[in-house]
């Protein structure tokens, strides 16, 4: 299907170690959408010293090539992310 994004990933029940997105442009934002039932998920942004609640239904835009980000764990429930 047509999309304004250059790539789409679906991540299911996986921890996401801290990383930067090498294929992304530093001048564009990446959209992350949290779905599922993982109500205790935390989006960790160590470059900013921030830990954000990341429950299902959350949408976040970040400069993924610039900011290191990750979700180390989420407690119980199924975790789905569209990135």
Backbone as CSV, one residue per row, in Angstrom:
resi,resn,N_x,N_y,N_z,CA_x,CA_y,CA_z,C_x,C_y,C_z
1,UNK,0.840,-1.172,0.000,0.000,0.000,0.000,0.890,1.242,0.000
2,UNK,0.410,2.368,-0.520,1.210,3.595,-0.544,1.415,4.139,0.868
3,UNK,2.587,4.688,1.111,2.904,5.238,2.428,3.866,6.407,2.279
4,UNK,3.763,7.375,3.168,4.710,8.488,3.177,6.021,8.086,3.844
5,UNK,6.042,6.917,4.498,7.233,6.450,5.186,8.063,5.573,4.258
6,UNK,9.395,5.600,4.441,10.281,4.812,3.584,10.352,3.349,4.000
7,UNK,9.927,3.026,5.197,9.935,1.648,5.669,9.013,1.494,6.859
8,UNK,8.494,0.289,7.045,7.612,0.003,8.178,8.058,-1.317,8.791
9,UNK,8.159,-1.353,10.118,8.474,-2.579,10.841,7.363,-2.876,11.822
10,UNK,7.062,-4.154,11.991,6.128,-4.603,13.022,6.942,-5.449,13.994
11,UNK,6.971,-5.038,15.250,7.740,-5.727,16.291,6.743,-6.312,17.279
12,UNK,6.828,-7.624,17.513,5.882,-8.303,18.400,6.650,-9.029,19.501
13,UNK,6.319,-8.698,20.751,6.857,-9.382,21.936,8.377,-9.487,21.927
14,UNK,9.039,-8.395,21.594,10.500,-8.368,21.611,10.973,-7.164,22.396
15,UNK,11.974,-7.391,23.234,12.643,-6.256,23.851,13.405,-5.530,22.747
16,UNK,13.484,-4.227,22.873,14.202,-3.435,21.883,15.397,-2.803,22.583
17,UNK,16.618,-3.327,22.351,17.783,-2.735,23.006,18.005,-1.298,22.525
18,UNK,18.718,-0.529,23.323,19.017,0.854,22.933,19.731,0.862,21.588
19,UNK,19.279,1.748,20.714,19.864,1.845,19.378,19.506,3.184,18.746
20,UNK,20.180,3.471,17.668,19.804,4.566,16.770,19.450,3.917,15.439
21,UNK,18.591,4.554,14.666,18.139,3.976,13.401,19.085,4.404,12.278
22,UNK,19.972,3.497,11.820,21.005,3.890,10.853,20.453,4.299,9.488
23,UNK,19.319,3.764,9.078,18.775,4.079,7.763,17.903,5.317,7.732
24,UNK,17.663,5.913,8.880,16.769,7.073,8.958,17.526,8.354,8.608
25,UNK,16.784,9.380,8.294,17.367,10.692,8.022,17.414,11.490,9.326
26,UNK,18.520,12.182,9.603,18.582,12.960,10.845,17.606,14.136,10.871
27,UNK,17.092,14.527,9.714,16.183,15.676,9.676,14.707,15.287,9.679
28,UNK,14.405,13.978,9.741,13.017,13.515,9.764,12.719,12.807,11.076
29,UNK,11.443,12.771,11.419,11.001,12.059,12.613,10.477,10.682,12.236
30,UNK,10.665,9.723,13.141,10.115,8.377,12.992,8.878,8.273,13.869
31,UNK,7.843,7.636,13.360,6.613,7.416,14.121,6.658,6.030,14.741
32,UNK,6.463,5.956,16.055,6.367,4.693,16.780,4.964,4.598,17.360
33,UNK,4.292,3.475,17.134,2.929,3.265,17.630,2.933,2.023,18.509
34,UNK,2.523,2.170,19.760,2.470,1.063,20.712,1.058,0.473,20.738
35,UNK,0.981,-0.838,20.576,-0.299,-1.553,20.588,-0.187,-2.757,21.513
36,UNK,-1.257,-3.491,21.671,-1.246,-4.708,22.479,-1.797,-4.470,23.869
37,UNK,-1.222,-5.189,24.860,-1.705,-5.108,26.234,-0.569,-4.871,27.227
38,UNK,0.562,-4.376,26.748,1.742,-4.182,27.597,1.666,-2.832,28.302
39,UNK,0.855,-2.756,29.344,0.589,-1.484,30.010,1.763,-0.928,30.805
40,UNK,2.787,-1.739,31.068,3.926,-1.266,31.857,5.142,-0.936,30.990
41,UNK,4.968,-0.860,29.688,6.094,-0.571,28.797,6.616,0.847,29.035
42,UNK,7.936,0.982,28.934,8.615,2.270,29.087,9.482,2.496,27.850
43,UNK,9.341,3.653,27.231,10.231,4.051,26.141,11.380,4.821,26.776
44,UNK,12.574,4.259,26.692,13.749,4.846,27.324,14.522,5.664,26.289
45,UNK,14.782,6.927,26.608,15.551,7.830,25.746,16.771,8.306,26.538
46,UNK,17.844,7.482,26.594,18.971,7.805,27.469,19.697,9.102,27.103
47,UNK,19.701,9.500,25.835,20.355,10.759,25.455,19.678,11.963,26.102
48,UNK,18.390,11.829,26.398,17.637,12.906,27.045,17.473,12.681,28.543
49,UNK,17.895,11.504,29.030,17.673,11.162,30.430,16.198,10.988,30.734
50,UNK,15.429,10.487,29.753,13.972,10.390,29.900,13.497,8.947,29.790
51,UNK,12.529,8.614,30.622,11.796,7.349,30.536,10.325,7.705,30.439
52,UNK,9.703,7.376,29.320,8.317,7.756,29.065,7.401,6.552,29.152
53,UNK,6.246,6.713,29.793,5.235,5.667,29.761,4.861,5.385,28.312
54,UNK,4.742,4.103,27.966,4.531,3.708,26.572,3.416,2.668,26.478
55,UNK,2.237,2.978,27.069,1.133,2.008,27.054,0.520,1.893,25.658
56,UNK,-0.305,0.863,25.438,-0.985,0.712,24.150,-1.772,1.973,23.794
57,UNK,-1.711,2.328,22.528,-2.392,3.522,22.048,-1.497,4.746,21.985
58,UNK,-0.259,4.618,22.468,0.677,5.737,22.448,1.315,5.869,21.071
59,UNK,1.397,7.102,20.594,2.111,7.411,19.352,3.204,8.417,19.694
60,UNK,4.427,8.134,19.249,5.569,8.989,19.555,6.329,9.274,18.261
61,UNK,6.682,10.528,18.055,7.588,10.900,16.972,8.940,11.222,17.588
62,UNK,10.006,10.558,17.110,11.357,10.870,17.573,12.294,10.915,16.369
63,UNK,13.399,11.603,16.527,14.454,11.584,15.516,15.296,10.343,15.802
64,UNK,14.889,9.215,15.234,15.484,7.920,15.568,16.938,7.764,15.183
65,UNK,17.409,8.517,14.197,18.824,8.450,13.835,19.673,9.237,14.830
66,UNK,19.074,10.237,15.457,19.799,11.130,16.360,19.722,10.651,17.810
67,UNK,18.527,10.248,18.254,18.312,9.867,19.654,18.386,8.359,19.850
68,UNK,19.207,7.946,20.798,19.235,6.534,21.183,17.929,6.231,21.902
69,UNK,17.300,5.100,21.573,16.007,4.752,22.160,15.890,3.236,22.286
70,UNK,14.990,2.796,23.180,14.772,1.374,23.368,13.656,1.119,24.364
71,UNK,13.163,-0.116,24.347,12.158,-0.584,25.312,12.719,-1.880,25.897
72,UNK,13.329,-1.797,27.101,14.009,-2.959,27.659,13.092,-4.076,28.144
73,UNK,11.874,-3.786,28.518,10.932,-4.789,29.015,9.577,-4.150,29.185
74,UNK,8.569,-4.972,29.448,7.227,-4.393,29.548,6.324,-5.111,30.525
75,UNK,6.835,-5.999,31.330,5.982,-6.713,32.282,5.126,-7.737,31.570
76,UNK,3.875,-7.842,31.974,2.963,-8.828,31.390,2.237,-8.261,30.179
77,UNK,1.687,-9.157,29.391,0.872,-8.754,28.250,1.634,-8.805,26.943
78,UNK,0.886,-8.713,25.889,1.448,-8.760,24.546,1.844,-7.355,24.112
79,UNK,3.009,-7.233,23.498,3.506,-5.933,23.035,3.646,-5.960,21.523
80,UNK,3.047,-4.981,20.873,3.143,-4.838,19.424,3.518,-3.387,19.145
81,UNK,4.499,-3.189,18.285,4.914,-1.838,17.906,4.980,-1.760,16.390
82,UNK,4.437,-0.694,15.853,4.603,-0.390,14.437,5.558,0.786,14.374
83,UNK,6.667,0.578,13.679,7.709,1.619,13.600,8.072,1.883,12.154
